[in-house]
Amino acid sequence: MLAQHLRTGLLAGLVVFAPIPVAGAVEAGQFAEKLFAYYDQNGYEISYSGAEGSGDSVTIRNIVFKLPETDETIDLGDLTFKGVSEDGKGGYNVSEVEPFDFSFSIKEAGENPVDIEVSIAGIRTTGLHVPASPEMTSVENLMTYDNSSTGAIDLKVSGATVFSAESSSASSPAPGQDNTVNFTFDIDGMMIDLGGLPDQNARQTLDALGYAKLTGGLSANGSWNLDDGTLNIDQYVTDVDGAGKLDIKASVSGVTLEFMQGLQEMQAQMAEMGDDEKTDQAMGLAMMGMMQQLIFNNLSISFDDESLTGKVLDLVAAQQGMSADQLVQSINGMLPIMLAQLNNPDFQQNLSTAVSAYLGNPQNIEISATPPNPLPFASIMGAGMGSPESLPTLLNVQVKANQ
């Protein structure tokens, strides 16, 4: 369900960016109030027993985070903020959040209850800005940080590690004179264990391909211009050892502070709503309404193959009782027939040529959408519902292989 997925996303955000929520102040009580007002505004429920100041340091005691829509709580303990100073605008700047470790465990109820354990070591944040107000009405009200990093990350389900990483880092410093926020995010030494998937066929397929355990890393960077709301994802790379590298680039406009304020309010409402079908539908419609405020600039998805394609072709060919070359020839023969339903001859030819070239010699493949002029999402959604065959032309979709 959508609400359940969003709830899980909120928890994941807290885990990955756990160091971000920490900051300092001169007057301890006021600082704590403004820090947690930011999270209250975003639908989180956080409590603490008190705040103490010593020089330019502030320690907030016994911080407890309540998971949305549940009675589960996470004890964050005490957090200490160093080098705290007022920013002259009602907010605070913090030099460093004292490094700390973080762990919690919860029990997922249901037909097959599971125990989930998360631990993150060496969480550290520097250059944190706590805004005077949590309202997304001005640049000064953004919570920013120069760097946030962690040591080892470990996620266990029923005692078995299903995800781990050696380290992670992120940055989202205050905007410069060009009113642009530049951000980065990296996870190094990542491991995902898919051997515990409940679907036996899926497990057998992954074992046959040699991908029951995936290792690699993730990196991303981009920018957000606050003047026109242009959000650029310059790179979002997932690099899996022994498989390949997936890179996503995108640009949309209209992500203004007013738009973010709307998302913030929606998130707060979501935290108060139940998890049922009506809620999912309401959230879906609300999200579609928000999306119509945005403008599409461009998108590209590329994959650099290391060995994934060849392994998949070999496996499928063996299941069909033929060689990989015979399978590729069969696919090439069927492509024009399968693509005919798109009813867009130019795009069909482009796609068929690129796929055939890639399968014959898997190196890299890219699909891009670069319309001559930016398109409102409302126009794209309208074309998709009324004339879906026109979308490849409208968006100028191109597929390239082995470039």
C-alpha atoms as a printed R data frame, in Angstrom:
    type eleno elety resid chain resno      x       y       z
1   ATOM     1    CA   MET     A     1  0.000   0.000   0.000
2   ATOM     2    CA   LEU     A     2  1.201   3.520  -0.769
3   ATOM     3    CA   ALA     A     3  0.893   4.807   2.783
4   ATOM     4    CA   GLN     A     4  2.828   1.796   4.090
5   ATOM     5    CA   HIS     A     5  5.559   2.345   1.507
6   ATOM     6    CA   LEU     A     6  5.797   6.031   2.368
7   ATOM     7    CA   ARG     A     7  5.943   5.193   6.056
8   ATOM     8    CA   THR     A     8  8.811   2.809   5.348
9   ATOM     9    CA   GLY     A     9 10.486   5.534   3.284
10  ATOM    10    CA   LEU     A    10 10.326   7.925   6.232
11  ATOM    11    CA   LEU     A    11 12.037   5.356   8.444
12  ATOM    12    CA   ALA     A    12 14.670   4.671   5.794
13  ATOM    13    CA   GLY     A    13 15.332   8.393   5.507
14  ATOM    14    CA   LEU     A    14 15.817   8.640   9.264
15  ATOM    15    CA   VAL     A    15 18.257   5.723   9.209
16  ATOM    16    CA   VAL     A    16 20.380   6.815   6.253
17  ATOM    17    CA   PHE     A    17 20.465  10.464   7.227
18  ATOM    18    CA   ALA     A    18 20.451   9.956  10.966
19  ATOM    19    CA   PRO     A    19 23.330  12.409  11.416
20  ATOM    20    CA   ILE     A    20 21.419  15.223   9.740
21  ATOM    21    CA   PRO     A    21 18.944  15.841  12.559
22  ATOM    22    CA   VAL     A    22 21.599  17.096  14.899
23  ATOM    23    CA   ALA     A    23 22.451  20.707  15.579
24  ATOM    24    CA   GLY     A    24 23.337  23.117  18.360
25  ATOM    25    CA   ALA     A    25 22.402  26.420  19.979
26  ATOM    26    CA   VAL     A    26 23.358  29.106  22.502
27  ATOM    27    CA   GLU     A    27 20.163  28.831  24.570
28  ATOM    28    CA   ALA     A    28 19.722  25.074  24.842
29  ATOM    29    CA   GLY     A    29 15.956  25.003  25.241
30  ATOM    30    CA   GLN     A    30 15.277  27.332  22.318
31  ATOM    31    CA   PHE     A    31 17.661  25.411  20.114
32  ATOM    32    CA   ALA     A    32 16.010  22.077  20.889
33  ATOM    33    CA   GLU     A    33 12.566  23.538  20.188
34  ATOM    34    CA   LYS     A    34 13.596  24.841  16.765
35  ATOM    35    CA   LEU     A    35 15.443  21.662  15.862
36  ATOM    36    CA   PHE     A    36 12.482  19.410  16.595
37  ATOM    37    CA   ALA     A    37  9.943  21.877  15.184
38  ATOM    38    CA   TYR     A    38 11.465  21.057  11.792
39  ATOM    39    CA   TYR     A    39 10.683  17.369  12.262
40  ATOM    40    CA   ASP     A    40  7.250  18.005  13.755
41  ATOM    41    CA   GLN     A    41  6.411  19.978  10.617
42  ATOM    42    CA   ASN     A    42  7.397  16.980   8.507
43  ATOM    43    CA   GLY     A    43  5.143  14.546  10.340
44  ATOM    44    CA   TYR     A    44  7.651  13.031  12.765
45  ATOM    45    CA   GLU     A    45  6.917  12.663  16.463
46  ATOM    46    CA   ILE     A    46 10.017  13.196  18.599
47  ATOM    47    CA   SER     A    47 10.286  13.753  22.337
48  ATOM    48    CA   TYR     A    48 13.180  14.465  24.720
49  ATOM    49    CA   SER     A    49 13.661  14.949  28.448
50  ATOM    50    CA   GLY     A    50 15.632  18.188  28.346
51  ATOM    51    CA   ALA     A    51 18.446  20.247  26.860
52  ATOM    52    CA   GLU     A    52 21.601  21.473  28.609
53  ATOM    53    CA   GLY     A    53 24.089  24.106  27.482
54  ATOM    54    CA   SER     A    54 27.774  24.367  28.339
55  ATOM    55    CA   GLY     A    55 29.757  27.092  26.616
56  ATOM    56    CA   ASP     A    56 29.036  26.734  22.914
57  ATOM    57    CA   SER     A    57 27.861  23.112  23.265
58  ATOM    58    CA   VAL     A    58 24.331  21.787  23.707
59  ATOM    59    CA   THR     A    59 23.305  18.285  24.771
60  ATOM    60    CA   ILE     A    60 19.742  17.085  24.237
61  ATOM    61    CA   ARG     A    61 18.828  14.223  26.562
62  ATOM    62    CA   ASN     A    62 16.852  11.024  26.023
63  ATOM    63    CA   ILE     A    63 15.615  11.633  22.493
64  ATOM    64    CA   VAL     A    64 12.839   9.230  21.448
65  ATOM    65    CA   PHE     A    65 11.437   8.911  17.922
66  ATOM    66    CA   LYS     A    66  7.977   7.408  17.385
67  ATOM    67    CA   LEU     A    67  7.419   5.508  14.177
68  ATOM    68    CA   PRO     A    68  4.409   6.846  12.220
69  ATOM    69    CA   GLU     A    69  1.195   4.819  12.446
70  ATOM    70    CA   THR     A    70  2.628   2.452  15.071
71  ATOM    71    CA   ASP     A    71  3.344   2.320  18.800
72  ATOM    72    CA   GLU     A    72  7.004   1.467  18.085
73  ATOM    73    CA   THR     A    73  9.599   3.933  19.360
74  ATOM    74    CA   ILE     A    74 13.322   4.309  18.746
75  ATOM    75    CA   ASP     A    75 15.580   5.520  21.540
76  ATOM    76    CA   LEU     A    76 18.187   7.868  20.067
77  ATOM    77    CA   GLY     A    77 19.732   8.610  23.480
78  ATOM    78    CA   ASP     A    78 21.676  11.833  24.028
79  ATOM    79    CA   LEU     A    79 23.036  13.993  21.219
80  ATOM    80    CA   THR     A    80 25.662  16.681  21.711
81  ATOM    81    CA   PHE     A    81 26.133  19.655  19.383
82  ATOM    82    CA   LYS     A    82 29.428  21.557  19.385
83  ATOM    83    CA   GLY     A    83 30.300  25.055  18.211
84  ATOM    84    CA   VAL     A    84 26.727  26.313  18.412
85  ATOM    85    CA   SER     A    85 26.039  29.931  17.513
86  ATOM    86    CA   GLU     A    86 23.072  32.087  16.543
87  ATOM    87    CA   ASP     A    87 22.921  32.947  12.846
88  ATOM    88    CA   GLY     A    88 21.456  36.426  13.392
89  ATOM    89    CA   LYS     A    89 18.173  35.436  11.732
90  ATOM    90    CA   GLY     A    90 16.613  33.417  14.515
91  ATOM    91    CA   GLY     A    91 18.291  30.141  13.563
92  ATOM    92    CA   TYR     A    92 21.501  28.400  14.620
93  ATOM    93    CA   ASN     A    93 24.758  27.188  13.111
94  ATOM    94    CA   VAL     A    94 26.525  24.098  14.459
95  ATOM    95    CA   SER     A    95 30.175  23.251  13.809
96  ATOM    96    CA   GLU     A    96 29.852  19.549  14.572
97  ATOM    97    CA   VAL     A    97 27.506  16.959  15.995
98  ATOM    98    CA   GLU     A    98 29.533  14.783  18.331
99  ATOM    99    CA   PRO     A    99 30.042  11.402  16.613
100 ATOM   100    CA   PHE     A   100 27.795   8.640  17.890
101 ATOM   101    CA   ASP     A   101 26.588   5.126  17.103
102 ATOM   102    CA   PHE     A   102 22.963   4.326  16.454
103 ATOM   103    CA   SER     A   103 20.968   1.104  16.637
104 ATOM   104    CA   PHE     A   104 17.417  -0.041  17.062
105 ATOM   105    CA   SER     A   105 15.225  -3.093  16.582
106 ATOM   106    CA   ILE     A   106 11.551  -3.449  15.797
107 ATOM   107    CA   LYS     A   107  9.152  -6.335  15.316
108 ATOM   108    CA   GLU     A   108  7.070  -6.317  12.143
109 ATOM   109    CA   ALA     A   109  3.685  -7.847  12.944
110 ATOM   110    CA   GLY     A   110  1.638  -9.835  10.455
111 ATOM   111    CA   GLU     A   111  1.153 -13.348   9.201
112 ATOM   112    CA   ASN     A   112  4.929 -13.871   9.129
113 ATOM   113    CA   PRO     A   113  6.355 -11.553  11.817
114 ATOM   114    CA   VAL     A   114 10.026 -10.658  11.515
115 ATOM   115    CA   ASP     A   115 12.594  -8.945  13.693
116 ATOM   116    CA   ILE     A   116 14.394  -5.999  12.063
117 ATOM   117    CA   GLU     A   117 17.686  -4.746  13.490
118 ATOM   118    CA   VAL     A   118 19.555  -1.680  12.252
119 ATOM   119    CA   SER     A   119 22.939  -0.419  13.394
120 ATOM   120    CA   ILE     A   120 24.986   2.524  12.122
121 ATOM   121    CA   ALA     A   121 28.451   3.322  13.468
122 ATOM   122    CA   GLY     A   122 30.350   6.585  13.589
123 ATOM   123    CA   ILE     A   123 27.599   9.012  12.616
124 ATOM   124    CA   ARG     A   124 29.077  12.483  12.194
125 ATOM   125    CA   THR     A   125 27.704  15.780  10.871
126 ATOM   126    CA   THR     A   126 29.521  19.071  10.321
127 ATOM   127    CA   GLY     A   127 28.376  22.541   9.266
128 ATOM   128    CA   LEU     A   128 24.726  22.068  10.247
129 ATOM   129    CA   HIS     A   129 22.218  24.921   9.962
130 ATOM   130    CA   VAL     A   130 19.014  24.787  12.013
131 ATOM   131    CA   PRO     A   131 16.468  27.251  10.591
132 ATOM   132    CA   ALA     A   132 14.455  29.716  12.617
133 ATOM   133    CA   SER     A   133 11.217  28.308  11.192
134 ATOM   134    CA   PRO     A   134 10.319  24.929   9.701
135 ATOM   135    CA   GLU     A   135  8.040  26.544   7.108
136 ATOM   136    CA   MET     A   136  9.407  26.214   3.548
137 ATOM   137    CA   THR     A   137  8.836  29.887   2.820
138 ATOM   138    CA   SER     A   138 12.382  31.180   2.373
139 ATOM   139    CA   VAL     A   139 15.954  30.084   1.764
140 ATOM   140    CA   GLU     A   140 16.791  30.785   5.414
141 ATOM   141    CA   ASN     A   141 14.340  28.074   6.470
142 ATOM   142    CA   LEU     A   142 16.238  25.249   4.809
143 ATOM   143    CA   MET     A   143 18.054  22.763   7.043
144 ATOM   144    CA   THR     A   144 21.474  22.322   5.434
145 ATOM   145    CA   TYR     A   145 24.757  20.627   6.327
146 ATOM   146    CA   ASP     A   146 28.276  20.622   4.913
147 ATOM   147    CA   ASN     A   147 28.879  16.915   5.418
148 ATOM   148    CA   SER     A   148 27.179  13.948   7.030
149 ATOM   149    CA   SER     A   149 28.967  10.605   7.180
150 ATOM   150    CA   THR     A   150 28.749   7.200   8.786
151 ATOM   151    CA   GLY     A   151 30.905   4.174   9.327
152 ATOM   152    CA   ALA     A   152 29.540   0.658   8.951
153 ATOM   153    CA   ILE     A   153 25.809   0.174   8.316
154 ATOM   154    CA   ASP     A   154 24.108  -3.154   9.010
155 ATOM   155    CA   LEU     A   155 20.498  -4.231   8.488
156 ATOM   156    CA   LYS     A   156 19.382  -7.624   9.762
157 ATOM   157    CA   VAL     A   157 16.057  -9.368   9.216
158 ATOM   158    CA   SER     A   158 15.380 -12.272  11.570
159 ATOM   159    CA   GLY     A   159 19.059 -12.358  12.486
160 ATOM   160    CA   ALA     A   160 20.443 -12.469   8.923
161 ATOM   161    CA   THR     A   161 22.223  -9.476   7.389
162 ATOM   162    CA   VAL     A   162 20.354  -8.451   4.240
163 ATOM   163    CA   PHE     A   163 22.094  -5.108   3.698
164 ATOM   164    CA   SER     A   164 25.402  -3.675   4.802
165 ATOM   165    CA   ALA     A   165 27.810  -0.934   3.809
166 ATOM   166    CA   GLU     A   166 31.306   0.034   4.852
167 ATOM   167    CA   SER     A   167 30.540   3.764   4.923
168 ATOM   168    CA   SER     A   168 28.264   6.475   3.626
169 ATOM   169    CA   SER     A   169 28.456  10.226   3.161
170 ATOM   170    CA   ALA     A   170 26.182  13.047   2.081
171 ATOM   171    CA   SER     A   171 26.380  16.796   1.695
172 ATOM   172    CA   SER     A   172 23.821  19.532   1.163
173 ATOM   173    CA   PRO     A   173 25.438  22.861   2.077
174 ATOM   174    CA   ALA     A   174 23.733  26.232   2.180
175 ATOM   175    CA   PRO     A   175 23.120  27.815  -1.243
176 ATOM   176    CA   GLY     A   176 25.744  30.192  -2.605
177 ATOM   177    CA   GLN     A   177 25.320  33.522  -4.358
178 ATOM   178    CA   ASP     A   178 23.657  31.790  -7.300
179 ATOM   179    CA   ASN     A   179 20.941  30.554  -4.903
180 ATOM   180    CA   THR     A   180 21.730  26.935  -5.766
181 ATOM   181    CA   VAL     A   181 22.019  23.993  -3.388
182 ATOM   182    CA   ASN     A   182 24.554  21.393  -4.544
183 ATOM   183    CA   PHE     A   183 24.143  17.951  -3.014
184 ATOM   184    CA   THR     A   184 25.968  14.611  -3.006
185 ATOM   185    CA   PHE     A   185 25.341  11.141  -1.614
186 ATOM   186    CA   ASP     A   186 27.571   8.044  -1.579
187 ATOM   187    CA   ILE     A   187 27.435   4.518  -0.169
188 ATOM   188    CA   ASP     A   188 30.659   2.512  -0.346
189 ATOM   189    CA   GLY     A   189 31.231  -1.201   0.201
190 ATOM   190    CA   MET     A   190 27.554  -2.028  -0.214
191 ATOM   191    CA   MET     A   191 26.239  -5.602   0.088
192 ATOM   192    CA   ILE     A   192 22.692  -6.817  -0.554
193 ATOM   193    CA   ASP     A   193 21.854 -10.435   0.255
194 ATOM   194    CA   LEU     A   194 18.930 -11.638  -1.868
195 ATOM   195    CA   GLY     A   195 19.218 -15.247  -0.740
196 ATOM   196    CA   GLY     A   196 16.336 -14.829   1.681
197 ATOM   197    CA   LEU     A   197 13.728 -13.890  -0.921
198 ATOM   198    CA   PRO     A   198 10.460 -15.723  -0.209
199 ATOM   199    CA   ASP     A   199  9.978 -16.651  -3.886
200 ATOM   200    CA   GLN     A   200 11.824 -19.947  -4.439
201 ATOM   201    CA   ASN     A   201 11.953 -19.491  -8.223
202 ATOM   202    CA   ALA     A   202 13.505 -16.064  -7.804
203 ATOM   203    CA   ARG     A   203 16.131 -17.480  -5.440
204 ATOM   204    CA   GLN     A   204 16.989 -20.263  -7.879
205 ATOM   205    CA   THR     A   205 17.338 -17.779 -10.748
206 ATOM   206    CA   LEU     A   206 19.621 -15.517  -8.722
207 ATOM   207    CA   ASP     A   207 21.733 -18.486  -7.670
208 ATOM   208    CA   ALA     A   208 22.047 -19.597 -11.292
209 ATOM   209    CA   LEU     A   209 23.177 -16.118 -12.305
210 ATOM   210    CA   GLY     A   210 25.564 -15.825  -9.378
211 ATOM   211    CA   TYR     A   211 23.765 -12.819  -7.921
212 ATOM   212    CA   ALA     A   212 22.392 -14.151  -4.641
213 ATOM   213    CA   LYS     A   213 24.670 -11.583  -2.999
214 ATOM   214    CA   LEU     A   214 25.273  -8.245  -4.684
215 ATOM   215    CA   THR     A   215 28.214  -5.997  -3.868
216 ATOM   216    CA   GLY     A   216 29.098  -2.556  -5.125
217 ATOM   217    CA   GLY     A   217 28.344   1.060  -4.383
218 ATOM   218    CA   LEU     A   218 26.021   3.959  -4.999
219 ATOM   219    CA   SER     A   219 26.800   7.584  -5.738
220 ATOM   220    CA   ALA     A   220 24.705  10.608  -6.630
221 ATOM   221    CA   ASN     A   221 25.106  14.330  -7.090
222 ATOM   222    CA   GLY     A   222 23.037  17.193  -8.377
223 ATOM   223    CA   SER     A   223 21.784  20.704  -7.767
224 ATOM   224    CA   TRP     A   224 18.614  22.576  -6.863
225 ATOM   225    CA   ASN     A   225 18.177  26.163  -8.057
226 ATOM   226    CA   LEU     A   226 15.846  27.955  -5.677
227 ATOM   227    CA   ASP     A   227 15.028  30.792  -8.087
228 ATOM   228    CA   ASP     A   228 13.248  28.748 -10.755
229 ATOM   229    CA   GLY     A   229 12.946  25.441  -8.895
230 ATOM   230    CA   THR     A   230 15.116  23.489 -11.337
231 ATOM   231    CA   LEU     A   231 16.236  20.195  -9.813
232 ATOM   232    CA   ASN     A   232 19.069  18.477 -11.675
233 ATOM   233    CA   ILE     A   233 20.160  14.920 -10.925
234 ATOM   234    CA   ASP     A   234 23.534  14.985 -12.650
235 ATOM   235    CA   GLN     A   235 24.391  11.441 -11.643
236 ATOM   236    CA   TYR     A   236 22.668   8.620  -9.797
237 ATOM   237    CA   VAL     A   237 24.905   5.616 -10.269
238 ATOM   238    CA   THR     A   238 24.384   2.115  -8.914
239 ATOM   239    CA   ASP     A   239 27.495   0.035  -9.628
240 ATOM   240    CA   VAL     A   240 27.106  -3.697  -8.992
241 ATOM   241    CA   ASP     A   241 30.257  -5.820  -9.119
242 ATOM   242    CA   GLY     A   242 30.128  -8.500 -11.773
243 ATOM   243    CA   ALA     A   243 26.893  -7.149 -13.254
244 ATOM   244    CA   GLY     A   244 27.124  -3.591 -14.521
245 ATOM   245    CA   LYS     A   245 26.536   0.079 -13.828
246 ATOM   246    CA   LEU     A   246 23.166   1.840 -14.002
247 ATOM   247    CA   ASP     A   247 23.222   5.638 -14.296
248 ATOM   248    CA   ILE     A   248 20.186   7.915 -14.160
249 ATOM   249    CA   LYS     A   249 20.235  11.618 -15.046
250 ATOM   250    CA   ALA     A   250 17.193  13.871 -14.889
251 ATOM   251    CA   SER     A   251 16.065  17.472 -14.781
252 ATOM   252    CA   VAL     A   252 12.710  18.941 -13.757
253 ATOM   253    CA   SER     A   253 11.613  22.500 -13.019
254 ATOM   254    CA   GLY     A   254  8.944  23.818 -10.719
255 ATOM   255    CA   VAL     A   255 10.416  22.333  -7.547
256 ATOM   256    CA   THR     A   256 10.058  25.669  -5.800
257 ATOM   257    CA   LEU     A   257  9.946  26.352  -2.085
258 ATOM   258    CA   GLU     A   258  6.155  26.618  -2.429
259 ATOM   259    CA   PHE     A   259  6.094  23.150  -3.998
260 ATOM   260    CA   MET     A   260  8.257  21.761  -1.192
261 ATOM   261    CA   GLN     A   261  5.962  23.385   1.364
262 ATOM   262    CA   GLY     A   262  3.061  21.509  -0.243
263 ATOM   263    CA   LEU     A   263  4.966  18.219  -0.015
264 ATOM   264    CA   GLN     A   264  5.809  18.970   3.596
265 ATOM   265    CA   GLU     A   265  2.148  19.510   4.432
266 ATOM   266    CA   MET     A   266  1.187  16.341   2.569
267 ATOM   267    CA   GLN     A   267  3.795  14.374   4.500
268 ATOM   268    CA   ALA     A   268  2.458  15.689   7.795
269 ATOM   269    CA   GLN     A   269 -1.088  14.732   6.789
270 ATOM   270    CA   MET     A   270  0.077  11.296   5.741
271 ATOM   271    CA   ALA     A   271  1.518  10.672   9.197
272 ATOM   272    CA   GLU     A   272 -1.940  11.261  10.696
273 ATOM   273    CA   MET     A   273 -3.852   9.076   8.235
274 ATOM   274    CA   GLY     A   274 -4.461   5.369   8.462
275 ATOM   275    CA   ASP     A   275 -3.061   2.729   6.144
276 ATOM   276    CA   ASP     A   276 -6.008   1.621   4.020
277 ATOM   277    CA   GLU     A   277 -7.157   1.578   0.410
278 ATOM   278    CA   LYS     A   278 -8.974   4.919   0.619
279 ATOM   279    CA   THR     A   279 -5.894   6.562   2.069
280 ATOM   280    CA   ASP     A   280 -3.767   5.127  -0.725
281 ATOM   281    CA   GLN     A   281 -6.144   6.469  -3.352
282 ATOM   282    CA   ALA     A   282 -6.284   9.895  -1.735
283 ATOM   283    CA   MET     A   283 -2.499  10.074  -1.507
284 ATOM   284    CA   GLY     A   284 -2.146   8.941  -5.116
285 ATOM   285    CA   LEU     A   285 -4.521  11.631  -6.372
286 ATOM   286    CA   ALA     A   286 -2.831  14.281  -4.252
287 ATOM   287    CA   MET     A   287  0.574  13.282  -5.591
288 ATOM   288    CA   MET     A   288 -0.705  13.408  -9.178
289 ATOM   289    CA   GLY     A   289 -1.991  16.909  -8.506
290 ATOM   290    CA   MET     A   290  1.399  17.958  -7.172
291 ATOM   291    CA   MET     A   291  3.180  16.423 -10.163
292 ATOM   292    CA   GLN     A   292  1.138  18.555 -12.544
293 ATOM   293    CA   GLN     A   293  2.879  21.618 -11.141
294 ATOM   294    CA   LEU     A   294  6.235  20.385 -12.451
295 ATOM   295    CA   ILE     A   295  7.937  20.786 -15.819
296 ATOM   296    CA   PHE     A   296  9.896  17.997 -17.492
297 ATOM   297    CA   ASN     A   297 13.267  18.986 -18.957
298 ATOM   298    CA   ASN     A   298 15.076  15.741 -19.721
299 ATOM   299    CA   LEU     A   299 15.824  12.197 -18.576
300 ATOM   300    CA   SER     A   300 18.382   9.557 -19.476
301 ATOM   301    CA   ILE     A   301 18.886   6.014 -18.230
302 ATOM   302    CA   SER     A   302 22.032   4.183 -19.246
303 ATOM   303    CA   PHE     A   303 23.489   0.785 -18.438
304 ATOM   304    CA   ASP     A   304 27.137  -0.242 -18.883
305 ATOM   305    CA   ASP     A   305 27.238  -4.013 -18.965
306 ATOM   306    CA   GLU     A   306 29.903  -5.989 -17.155
307 ATOM   307    CA   SER     A   307 28.481  -9.481 -17.466
308 ATOM   308    CA   LEU     A   308 24.776  -9.338 -16.525
309 ATOM   309    CA   THR     A   309 23.393  -9.422 -20.060
310 ATOM   310    CA   GLY     A   310 25.495 -12.384 -21.157
311 ATOM   311    CA   LYS     A   311 24.569 -14.371 -18.046
312 ATOM   312    CA   VAL     A   312 20.859 -13.696 -18.554
313 ATOM   313    CA   LEU     A   313 21.041 -14.678 -22.225
314 ATOM   314    CA   ASP     A   314 22.906 -17.900 -21.376
315 ATOM   315    CA   LEU     A   315 20.383 -18.817 -18.676
316 ATOM   316    CA   VAL     A   316 17.291 -18.132 -20.791
317 ATOM   317    CA   ALA     A   317 18.811 -19.885 -23.811
318 ATOM   318    CA   ALA     A   318 19.563 -22.997 -21.722
319 ATOM   319    CA   GLN     A   319 15.987 -23.029 -20.457
320 ATOM   320    CA   GLN     A   320 14.770 -22.860 -24.062
321 ATOM   321    CA   GLY     A   321 17.159 -25.569 -25.235
322 ATOM   322    CA   MET     A   322 19.176 -23.353 -27.566
323 ATOM   323    CA   SER     A   323 22.424 -21.378 -27.653
324 ATOM   324    CA   ALA     A   324 22.690 -17.716 -26.654
325 ATOM   325    CA   ASP     A   325 23.344 -16.758 -30.310
326 ATOM   326    CA   GLN     A   326 20.193 -18.578 -31.402
327 ATOM   327    CA   LEU     A   327 18.211 -16.792 -28.688
328 ATOM   328    CA   VAL     A   328 19.475 -13.390 -29.837
329 ATOM   329    CA   GLN     A   329 18.534 -14.187 -33.436
330 ATOM   330    CA   SER     A   330 15.071 -15.227 -32.269
331 ATOM   331    CA   ILE     A   331 14.613 -12.001 -30.306
332 ATOM   332    CA   ASN     A   332 15.762  -9.901 -33.254
333 ATOM   333    CA   GLY     A   333 13.216 -11.625 -35.455
334 ATOM   334    CA   MET     A   334 10.350 -11.049 -33.035
335 ATOM   335    CA   LEU     A   335 11.190  -7.437 -32.110
336 ATOM   336    CA   PRO     A   336  9.484  -5.757 -35.101
337 ATOM   337    CA   ILE     A   337  6.311  -7.759 -34.455
338 ATOM   338    CA   MET     A   338  6.293  -7.013 -30.730
339 ATOM   339    CA   LEU     A   339  6.985  -3.309 -31.274
340 ATOM   340    CA   ALA     A   340  4.327  -2.874 -33.957
341 ATOM   341    CA   GLN     A   341  1.708  -2.264 -31.270
342 ATOM   342    CA   LEU     A   342  3.498   0.976 -30.371
343 ATOM   343    CA   ASN     A   343  2.127   2.412 -33.628
344 ATOM   344    CA   ASN     A   344  5.123   4.749 -33.969
345 ATOM   345    CA   PRO     A   345  7.278   3.529 -36.911
346 ATOM   346    CA   ASP     A   346 10.232   5.868 -36.360
347 ATOM   347    CA   PHE     A   347 10.599   4.975 -32.696
348 ATOM   348    CA   GLN     A   348 10.014   1.297 -33.418
349 ATOM   349    CA   GLN     A   349 12.907   1.308 -35.880
350 ATOM   350    CA   ASN     A   350 15.179   3.185 -33.479
351 ATOM   351    CA   LEU     A   351 14.411   0.838 -30.589
352 ATOM   352    CA   SER     A   352 14.698  -2.339 -32.650
353 ATOM   353    CA   THR     A   353 18.065  -1.314 -34.125
354 ATOM   354    CA   ALA     A   354 19.547  -0.356 -30.757
355 ATOM   355    CA   VAL     A   355 18.342  -3.473 -28.933
356 ATOM   356    CA   SER     A   356 19.618  -5.749 -31.687
357 ATOM   357    CA   ALA     A   357 23.028  -4.060 -31.624
358 ATOM   358    CA   TYR     A   358 23.235  -4.325 -27.829
359 ATOM   359    CA   LEU     A   359 22.201  -7.978 -27.606
360 ATOM   360    CA   GLY     A   360 24.682  -8.881 -30.341
361 ATOM   361    CA   ASN     A   361 27.555  -7.263 -28.435
362 ATOM   362    CA   PRO     A   362 26.520  -6.086 -24.937
363 ATOM   363    CA   GLN     A   363 28.537  -2.996 -24.050
364 ATOM   364    CA   ASN     A   364 26.186  -0.187 -23.127
365 ATOM   365    CA   ILE     A   365 22.677   0.998 -23.868
366 ATOM   366    CA   GLU     A   366 20.969   4.320 -23.165
367 ATOM   367    CA   ILE     A   367 17.418   5.547 -23.445
368 ATOM   368    CA   SER     A   368 16.904   9.301 -23.298
369 ATOM   369    CA   ALA     A   369 14.023  11.750 -23.451
370 ATOM   370    CA   THR     A   370 15.052  15.263 -24.476
371 ATOM   371    CA   PRO     A   371 12.088  17.280 -25.767
372 ATOM   372    CA   PRO     A   372 12.990  20.373 -27.842
373 ATOM   373    CA   ASN     A   373 11.264  22.507 -25.210
374 ATOM   374    CA   PRO     A   374 10.455  21.780 -21.554
375 ATOM   375    CA   LEU     A   375  7.055  20.141 -21.158
376 ATOM   376    CA   PRO     A   376  4.575  20.536 -18.286
377 ATOM   377    CA   PHE     A   377  3.875  17.188 -16.653
378 ATOM   378    CA   ALA     A   378  0.185  17.887 -17.215
379 ATOM   379    CA   SER     A   379  0.778  17.827 -20.987
380 ATOM   380    CA   ILE     A   380  2.691  14.557 -20.762
381 ATOM   381    CA   MET     A   381  0.001  12.935 -18.618
382 ATOM   382    CA   GLY     A   382 -2.700  14.145 -21.011
383 ATOM   383    CA   ALA     A   383 -0.875  12.704 -24.022
384 ATOM   384    CA   GLY     A   384 -0.295   9.450 -22.183
385 ATOM   385    CA   MET     A   385 -4.010   9.017 -21.522
386 ATOM   386    CA   GLY     A   386 -5.290  10.283 -24.868
387 ATOM   387    CA   SER     A   387 -2.624   9.292 -27.372
388 ATOM   388    CA   PRO     A   388  0.078   7.110 -25.803
389 ATOM   389    CA   GLU     A   389  1.680   6.307 -29.180
390 ATOM   390    CA   SER     A   390  2.623   9.992 -29.475
391 ATOM   391    CA   LEU     A   391  4.732  10.043 -26.294
392 ATOM   392    CA   PRO     A   392  8.055   8.901 -27.872
393 ATOM   393    CA   THR     A   393  7.791  11.708 -30.430
394 ATOM   394    CA   LEU     A   394  6.547  14.292 -27.933
395 ATOM   395    CA   LEU     A   395  9.428  13.537 -25.553
396 ATOM   396    CA   ASN     A   396 11.969  12.936 -28.336
397 ATOM   397    CA   VAL     A   397 12.823   9.494 -26.954
398 ATOM   398    CA   GLN     A   398 16.007   8.003 -28.410
399 ATOM   399    CA   VAL     A   399 17.700   4.672 -27.759
400 ATOM   400    CA   LYS     A   400 21.421   4.226 -28.389
401 ATOM   401    CA   ALA     A   401 23.619   1.167 -27.999
402 ATOM   402    CA   ASN     A   402 27.384   0.653 -27.775
403 ATOM   403    CA   GLN     A   403 28.151   4.373 -28.108
